[in-house]
């Protein structure tokens, strides 16, 4: 077996120490992302039993599994080009969130009924060049916000991952014009050293 690099070993050591990673493993969750959404839902009341939800960037399925457990009726559409660990009641669409074919499939599933919640845990593939990675992260935020603008009902909510850096403050200023409230928050399951934050926008204005 090849010897692990120091960076790989540090990552493995951190994973072993991480409380939320251990919790996910012990409780059979797909990933630690489950606990991020659980906390945000508790704080902001995002998901009801009959909610109609679109999840972008759903793989591997940590958020999907949480949503499935919360929904008793409603609708859940999960989108990702990679495999998603989803139950039989979830409508899985294979593809990129911004693709025209994906949007057509979403529209066919929704019919005339809009959504209550659009959410995304999408993140860019990290290049290590901060300006490039931030620009890619803002592009993903734009994709999610555009989906919210297209599919959300009046009063609906938007939840997405973002990264602290250039352009985020101005982007948030624009978002406040479209929702009754929009804020940045960092759940406990997000690592302290990460620039990861979450945008919670509620009360879509139409």
ChimeraX attribute file (.defattr): number of C-alpha atoms within 10 A of each C-alpha:
attribute: neighborCount
match mode: 1-to-1
recipient: residues
	/A:1	3
	/A:2	4
	/A:3	7
	/A:4	9
	/A:5	9
	/A:6	9
	/A:7	9
	/A:8	11
	/A:9	12
	/A:10	12
	/A:11	12
	/A:12	12
	/A:13	11
	/A:14	12
	/A:15	13
	/A:16	12
	/A:17	11
	/A:18	14
	/A:19	13
	/A:20	21
	/A:21	19
	/A:22	16
	/A:23	15
	/A:24	17
	/A:25	13
	/A:26	9
	/A:27	8
	/A:28	9
	/A:29	19
	/A:30	20
	/A:31	19
	/A:32	20
	/A:33	21
	/A:34	21
	/A:35	22
	/A:36	20
	/A:37	24
	/A:38	18
	/A:39	15
	/A:40	19
	/A:41	15
	/A:42	10
	/A:43	10
	/A:44	12
	/A:45	12
	/A:46	21
	/A:47	20
	/A:48	16
	/A:49	14
	/A:50	14
	/A:51	19
	/A:52	23
	/A:53	24
	/A:54	28
	/A:55	26
	/A:56	26
	/A:57	24
	/A:58	27
	/A:59	21
	/A:60	17
	/A:61	23
	/A:62	23
	/A:63	28
	/A:64	27
	/A:65	20
	/A:66	17
	/A:67	24
	/A:68	19
	/A:69	10
	/A:70	15
	/A:71	17
	/A:72	12
	/A:73	13
	/A:74	15
	/A:75	21
	/A:76	23
	/A:77	21
	/A:78	25
	/A:79	24
	/A:80	21
	/A:81	14
	/A:82	14
	/A:83	14
	/A:84	21
	/A:85	16
	/A:86	19
	/A:87	13
	/A:88	7
	/A:89	11
	/A:90	16
	/A:91	17
	/A:92	21
	/A:93	22
	/A:94	16
	/A:95	17
	/A:96	16
	/A:97	24
	/A:98	14
	/A:99	9
	/A:100	11
	/A:101	14
	/A:102	17
	/A:103	18
	/A:104	11
	/A:105	14
	/A:106	20
	/A:107	15
	/A:108	10
	/A:109	14
	/A:110	16
	/A:111	8
	/A:112	9
	/A:113	12
	/A:114	17
	/A:115	23
	/A:116	27
	/A:117	25
	/A:118	24
	/A:119	26
	/A:120	26
	/A:121	22
	/A:122	21
	/A:123	20
	/A:124	14
	/A:125	9
	/A:126	12
	/A:127	9
	/A:128	8
	/A:129	8
	/A:130	12
	/A:131	12
	/A:132	12
	/A:133	18
	/A:134	21
	/A:135	17
	/A:136	16
	/A:137	23
	/A:138	21
	/A:139	14
	/A:140	24
	/A:141	24
	/A:142	13
	/A:143	17
	/A:144	27
	/A:145	22
	/A:146	13
	/A:147	19
	/A:148	23
	/A:149	18
	/A:150	13
	/A:151	23
	/A:152	26
	/A:153	19
	/A:154	16
	/A:155	15
	/A:156	24
	/A:157	27
	/A:158	25
	/A:159	27
	/A:160	22
	/A:161	22
	/A:162	23
	/A:163	20
	/A:164	15
	/A:165	16
	/A:166	13
	/A:167	12
	/A:168	18
	/A:169	12
	/A:170	9
	/A:171	13
	/A:172	15
	/A:173	12
	/A:174	12
	/A:175	18
	/A:176	16
	/A:177	12
	/A:178	17
	/A:179	20
	/A:180	15
	/A:181	15
	/A:182	22
	/A:183	14
	/A:184	17
	/A:185	14
	/A:186	18
	/A:187	17
	/A:188	12
	/A:189	18
	/A:190	17
	/A:191	12
	/A:192	10
	/A:193	6
	/A:194	10
	/A:195	12
	/A:196	17
	/A:197	16
	/A:198	22
	/A:199	21
	/A:200	20
	/A:201	24
	/A:202	24
	/A:203	18
	/A:204	24
	/A:205	16
	/A:206	11
